[in-house]
Amino acid sequence: MSRRRISRAGFTAWGFSGSGEPALDRILYQHALLGLRVQVVLRLTLTVFLVLVVALDPPAQLRAPIWAVVGAYLAWALASIAPARRAARRTLRWAWLALLVDLLALTAVAVLAARSDQTSWTSDVLLTGFAFIPMAAATQLRPAVCAAIAVPTTLVFLLTSAAARSANGEPWSSVLLHTLVIAGLGAGSILLSAVARSRVLTIATLARERSKLLDDAVRIEARERRELAEALHDGALQFVLAARAEMDAVRRGEPVAIDRVDTALAQSGRLLRSTLAALNPAVLERHGLSTAITELARATESSSDLSILVDTAAWPDHPTAADALLFAAARELLGNVVRHARARHVEMTLEHADGQARLVVVDDGIGITDDDVSQQSLDARMANGHLGLASRRVRLAVAGGSLSVRPRTGSGTVAVATVPLEP
């Protein structure tokens, strides 16, 4: 998935207008709800801070209006607890506006404290509470919203500090330095919000891809079971039924009937062995991928007009963790060449280097276009039940590998399957 598609899906879902993907929406909703809860905790901490400052260092005058503001803010903070338990999506979307109420309350208390006396340390202590606002804004995980809170907070802090400067006896240099600290906290909160948002969207995207891979794997398993049932029904079972139909003639002692039963059972046994070999090739487990690919090429040559060259010089002579995946990919790719490519020559190369196992299949057939193997085309084919090539791509992707198919220069097709190997 491209970065643009991730960003657009993440923005839509983060706005809670609905991305159409339940897994993505659910993850974003959970993290937004967690951010709202952290914001409520910080708000309650700021409330306790205001109460303690006014109680332990009371202003000389204007105590009644100051306590009125603190009391109203305390009620507001307690009321914000309820939505944080399980907020609606609309509430989460506009929760950042509550931070403006926090900023307004803190500003009002600080200004009133500064005007309560010609010399007062109350407002000076209260000004440190402005640091809570950018921190709470960072929990929104939306950098633009965080900036919309951090910038006004810095400006209001500067204006409030200037208004309280005479009461605090603070020089302008100190006011500007304190403002710089608040601005730094605001910038840091914006950057932290961007980093946290990026991580959440990455997790959500990975969860979405995992869910899609699981769905594809289920469909692929169902398709393989259906194909196995069809192969057994149309192959070995038909010969067994034919042999059973000849049993009456065998009981009558007809020699020709015995020969027909023997032929039917022999054909049934051959088909069953072929099916079992396809499900679990013994040569792959005993001798490794190199020998198994060579045997697969020989069997394909004997049943088709293809000339197949196998190069396994760069492949180890012992079994590896990638054998089963690459053998299945080789079987699918070679089957596609036989069925669709109308090729005469095929080259199969196995490579193993730098922790990567690689299978390359090149044919000189009629070739393909880029649109034939695009993700959109493969998704459409999977939806219509054609899961062969797409299923290999899904299984390799689950293992951390990949499958690419592209046109060959001149004519034909080049397919490359890769699987990472642990050192």
Stockholm file with secondary structure:
# STOCKHOLM 1.0

chainA/1-423         MSRRRISRAGFTAWGFSGSGEPALDRILYQHALLGLRVQVVLRLTLTVFLVLVVALDPPAQLRAPIWAVVGAYLAWALASIAPARRAARRTLRWAWLALLVDLLALTAVAVLAARSDQTSWTSDVLLTGFAFIPMAAATQLRPAVCAAIAVPTTLVFLLTSAAARSANGEPWSSVLLHTLVIAGLGAGSILLSAVARSRVLTIATLARERSKLLDDAVRIEARERRELAEALHDGALQFVLAARAEMDAVRRGEPVAIDRVDTALAQSGRLLRSTLAALNPAVLERHGLSTAITELARATESSSDLSILVDTAAWPDHPTAADALLFAAARELLGNVVRHARARHVEMTLEHADGQARLVVVDDGIGITDDDVSQQSLDARMANGHLGLASRRVRLAVAGGSLSVRPRTGSGTVAVATVPLEP
#=GR chainA/1-423 SS CCHHHHHHHHHHHHTTSCCSCHHHHHHHHHHHHHHHHHHHHHHHHHHHHHHHHHHHSCCSSCHHHHHHHHHHHHHHHHHTHHHHHSCCHHHHHTGGGHHHHHHHHHHHHHHHHHHSCSSCSHHHHHHGGGGHHHHHHHTTCCHHHHHHHHHHHHHHHHHHHHHHHHHHTCCHHHHHHHHHHHHHHHHHHHHHHHHHHHHHHHHHHHHHHHHHHHHHHHHHHHHHHHHHHHHHHHTHHHHHHHHHHTHHHHHTTCHHHHHHHHHHHHHHHHHHHHHHHHHSCHHHHHHCHHHHHHHHHHHHHHTSSCEEEEEEEESCSSCCTTHHHHHHHHHHHHHHIIIIICCSEEEEEEEEETTEEEEEEEECSSCCCGGGGSHHHHHHHHHTTCCHHHHHHHHHHHTTCEEEEEECSSSSEEEEEEEECCC
#=GC SS_cons         CCHHHHHHHHHHHHTTSCCSCHHHHHHHHHHHHHHHHHHHHHHHHHHHHHHHHHHHSCCSSCHHHHHHHHHHHHHHHHHTHHHHHSCCHHHHHTGGGHHHHHHHHHHHHHHHHHHSCSSCSHHHHHHGGGGHHHHHHHTTCCHHHHHHHHHHHHHHHHHHHHHHHHHHTCCHHHHHHHHHHHHHHHHHHHHHHHHHHHHHHHHHHHHHHHHHHHHHHHHHHHHHHHHHHHHHHHTHHHHHHHHHHTHHHHHTTCHHHHHHHHHHHHHHHHHHHHHHHHHSCHHHHHHCHHHHHHHHHHHHHHTSSCEEEEEEEESCSSCCTTHHHHHHHHHHHHHHIIIIICCSEEEEEEEEETTEEEEEEEECSSCCCGGGGSHHHHHHHHHTTCCHHHHHHHHHHHTTCEEEEEECSSSSEEEEEEEECCC
//
